[in-house]
Amino acid sequence: MSSPQIHPSAVIEEGAVIGPDCVIGPFCWVGPHVILGARVSLSSHVVVTGETRIGDDTQIFSFASIGEVPQDKKFKGEATRLEIGQRNRIREHVTMNTGTDGGGGVTKIGDDGLFMAGCHIAHDAILGDRVIVVNNSAVAGHCIIEDDVIIGGLSGIHQFVRIGKGAIIGAVTMVTNDVIPHGLVQGPRGELDGLNLVGLKRAGVARADITALRAAFQMLKQGDGSFQDRARRLGEESDSVYIDDLVAFVLGDTDRQFLTPK
């Protein structure tokens, strides 16, 4: 364990906690309420401010702005937080804001994410592990993005939307309603167009579970009753943990409707 390496031109305000083996490059600014874990790397011209905690081994590249106040007119300067997990890669010009009092007070990023150049994570969003947000995409306030989600470039996720585990959003897509786990969404106004089969196979999901998910998708698409009614029947008829996750997601609390199969 060694002392951090801090470039002479960087500004580290009194009160900031800099973990061992951190590297802080030229012209960075670290605010007084920031906590950096071990081996965090800030390239040149990075701003980290607010009540922000960044986990071990996270890399942040030039011109990122992390922990600034929310882009929300209701925000009145209350104390809110941004929590970023371990081993994230946050590329150039990314913006991540703290939470708001009305939204729970915290924006939270899981572990092992990749946030590509120019993307935005808004106030009170909760992101899971291994999330990828591609260049110039935006996740609006109060969204919940579960583990292993990929959001394609130039896409927008509407506020309060939930995206289930393992789903993939195609490029240049506007997502206005909830997306089921492992769903595939694409189109200028996003439509649920199938399952993220490539992602399931890459993750090593058993063939039987993939087959069960495909059958479940068809039942959600063509079965009788409402979308939630079909999901309830799925839970009664399957013993796949992936179907259990899907059913729990559909029947969970939400402030949006669902993207449903066409």
C-alpha positions in Angstrom: 0.0 0.0 0.0 1.4 3.4 -1.0 0.4 7.1 -0.9 -1.7 8.5 -3.7 -0.1 10.1 -6.7 -1.5 13.6 -7.1 -0.4 16.0 -9.9 0.7 19.4 -8.6 -2.0 21.2 -10.6 -4.9 19.1 -9.1 -7.1 20.7 -6.5 -8.0 18.5 -3.5 -10.2 20.3 -1.1 -9.8 19.9 2.6 -12.0 17.1 3.9 -11.7 14.9 0.8 -10.6 11.3 1.6 -8.2 9.9 -1.0 -7.6 6.2 -0.7 -4.2 4.4 -1.1 -2.6 4.1 -4.5 -5.0 6.6 -6.1 -3.8 8.5 -9.2 -5.1 12.0 -9.7 -4.0 13.7 -12.9 -3.5 17.3 -14.0 -6.2 19.9 -13.4 -8.6 17.6 -11.6 -10.8 19.0 -8.8 -11.9 16.8 -5.9 -14.5 18.4 -3.5 -14.4 18.4 0.3 -17.1 15.7 0.8 -15.7 13.2 -1.7 -14.4 9.7 -0.7 -12.2 7.8 -3.2 -11.5 4.2 -2.5 -8.2 2.4 -3.2 -6.6 2.7 -6.6 -9.1 5.1 -8.1 -7.8 6.8 -11.2 -8.8 10.3 -12.4 -7.3 11.3 -15.7 -6.8 15.0 -16.4 -9.6 17.6 -16.0 -12.0 15.4 -14.0 -14.4 17.0 -11.5 -15.7 15.0 -8.6 -17.8 16.9 -6.1 -20.8 16.6 -3.8 -21.4 13.9 -1.3 -19.8 11.3 -3.6 -18.2 8.0 -2.7 -16.3 6.0 -5.4 -15.4 2.4 -5.0 -12.0 0.7 -5.4 -10.3 0.4 -8.8 -12.7 2.7 -10.6 -11.3 4.7 -13.6 -12.6 8.1 -14.6 -11.5 9.7 -17.8 -11.0 13.3 -18.9 -13.7 15.9 -18.6 -16.1 13.7 -16.7 -18.3 15.6 -14.1 -19.2 13.4 -11.2 -21.4 14.3 -8.2 -22.8 17.7 -9.4 -26.2 18.8 -8.2 -29.3 17.3 -10.0 -30.7 18.9 -13.1 -34.1 19.2 -11.3 -35.9 22.5 -10.6 -37.3 21.0 -7.4 -33.8 20.6 -5.9 -33.2 23.2 -3.2 -29.6 22.4 -2.1 -30.5 19.6 0.3 -27.8 17.1 1.2 -28.0 14.1 -1.2 -25.5 11.5 -2.4 -23.9 9.7 -5.3 -22.5 6.2 -4.6 -20.4 4.5 -7.2 -19.3 0.9 -6.8 -16.0 -0.8 -7.6 -14.2 -1.4 -10.9 -16.3 1.0 -13.0 -14.9 2.6 -16.1 -16.4 6.1 -16.6 -15.3 7.6 -19.9 -14.8 11.1 -21.3 -17.6 13.7 -20.7 -19.8 11.4 -18.6 -22.1 13.2 -16.1 -23.5 11.6 -13.0 -25.6 13.6 -10.5 -26.5 13.2 -6.9 -30.0 12.4 -5.8 -32.9 14.5 -4.6 -34.8 14.6 -1.4 -38.0 13.6 -3.1 -36.4 10.7 -4.9 -34.7 9.0 -1.9 -31.6 11.2 -1.7 -29.2 8.9 -3.5 -28.1 8.0 -7.0 -26.4 4.6 -7.0 -24.1 2.8 -9.4 -23.2 -0.9 -8.9 -19.9 -2.6 -9.7 -18.1 -3.4 -13.0 -20.0 -0.9 -15.2 -18.9 0.7 -18.4 -20.2 4.2 -19.0 -19.0 5.3 -22.4 -18.3 8.8 -23.6 -20.9 11.5 -23.2 -23.5 9.4 -21.4 -25.6 10.8 -18.5 -26.9 9.3 -15.3 -29.5 11.5 -13.7 -30.7 12.0 -10.1 -32.0 9.1 -8.0 -31.3 6.5 -10.7 -30.3 3.1 -9.3 -28.1 1.0 -11.6 -27.0 -2.6 -10.9 -23.8 -4.4 -11.7 -22.2 -4.8 -15.1 -24.4 -2.2 -16.7 -23.1 -0.8 -20.0 -24.4 2.6 -21.2 -23.1 3.4 -24.7 -22.0 6.8 -26.0 -24.3 9.7 -25.6 -27.2 7.9 -24.0 -29.1 9.3 -21.1 -30.8 7.6 -18.1 -33.4 10.0 -16.6 -34.2 10.5 -13.0 -35.7 7.8 -10.8 -34.9 4.9 -13.2 -34.0 1.4 -12.1 -31.6 -0.4 -14.3 -31.0 -4.0 -13.1 -27.8 -6.1 -13.6 -26.3 -6.9 -17.0 -28.3 -4.4 -18.9 -26.9 -2.8 -22.1 -28.2 0.5 -23.3 -27.2 1.3 -26.9 -25.8 4.6 -28.2 -27.9 7.7 -28.5 -30.7 6.2 -26.5 -32.9 7.7 -23.9 -34.5 6.1 -20.9 -37.6 8.0 -19.6 -37.8 8.9 -15.9 -39.2 6.2 -13.6 -38.7 3.5 -16.1 -37.4 0.1 -14.9 -35.3 -2.1 -17.1 -35.1 -5.8 -16.0 -32.0 -7.9 -15.6 -30.1 -8.8 -18.8 -32.2 -6.6 -21.2 -30.7 -4.9 -24.2 -31.8 -1.6 -25.6 -30.8 -1.0 -29.3 -29.2 2.2 -30.5 -31.2 5.4 -31.1 -34.1 4.1 -29.0 -36.5 6.0 -26.7 -37.7 3.8 -23.9 -40.9 5.1 -22.3 -42.2 2.1 -20.4 -40.8 -0.8 -18.3 -38.7 -3.5 -20.0 -39.0 -7.1 -18.9 -35.8 -9.0 -17.9 -33.8 -10.2 -20.9 -36.0 -8.2 -23.2 -34.8 -6.8 -26.6 -36.0 -3.3 -27.3 -35.3 -1.4 -30.5 -36.8 1.3 -32.7 -37.1 5.1 -32.5 -40.0 4.7 -30.1 -38.8 1.5 -28.4 -40.8 -1.7 -28.9 -40.3 -5.0 -27.2 -39.1 -7.0 -30.1 -38.0 -10.3 -28.5 -35.4 -11.5 -26.0 -31.7 -10.7 -25.6 -30.7 -14.2 -26.8 -27.2 -13.2 -27.5 -26.7 -11.9 -24.0 -28.3 -15.1 -22.5 -26.0 -17.3 -24.4 -22.9 -15.3 -23.5 -23.9 -15.5 -19.9 -23.9 -19.3 -20.1 -27.7 -19.6 -19.4 -28.8 -23.3 -19.8 -30.6 -24.2 -23.0 -33.7 -25.3 -21.0 -33.9 -21.9 -19.3 -33.6 -20.1 -22.7 -36.3 -22.3 -24.1 -38.5 -21.6 -21.1 -38.0 -17.8 -21.6 -38.9 -18.1 -25.3 -42.1 -19.9 -24.4 -42.9 -17.4 -21.7 -42.4 -14.5 -24.2 -44.9 -16.1 -26.6 -47.4 -16.5 -23.8 -46.9 -12.9 -22.8 -47.5 -11.9 -26.4 -50.5 -14.1 -27.2 -52.1 -15.3 -24.0 -55.5 -14.4 -22.6 -56.1 -11.6 -20.1 -54.0 -8.6 -19.2 -50.2 -8.5 -19.4 -50.1 -9.0 -15.6 -52.6 -11.9 -15.7 -50.4 -13.7 -18.2 -47.4 -13.1 -16.0 -49.2 -14.6 -13.0 -50.0 -17.7 -15.0 -46.4 -18.1 -16.0 -45.4 -18.1 -12.4 -47.8 -20.9 -11.7 -46.7 -23.1 -14.6 -42.9 -22.8 -14.6 -40.1 -23.8 -12.2 -37.4 -21.8 -14.0 -35.6 -19.2 -11.8 -35.5 -17.0 -14.9 -39.3 -17.1 -15.2 -39.6 -16.4 -11.5 -37.4 -13.3 -12.0 -39.5 -12.2 -14.9 -42.8 -12.7 -13.1 -41.6 -10.8 -10.0 -40.5 -7.9 -12.2 -43.8 -7.7 -14.0 -45.8 -7.9 -10.8 -43.5 -5.5 -8.9 -44.3 -1.9 -8.1 -43.9 0.5 -11.0 -44.7 4.1 -12.0 -44.9 3.2 -15.7 -46.7 0.8 -18.0 -44.8 -2.0 -19.8 -43.4 -2.3 -23.2 -45.4 -5.4 -24.4 -44.6 -7.9 -27.2 -45.9 -6.9 -30.6 
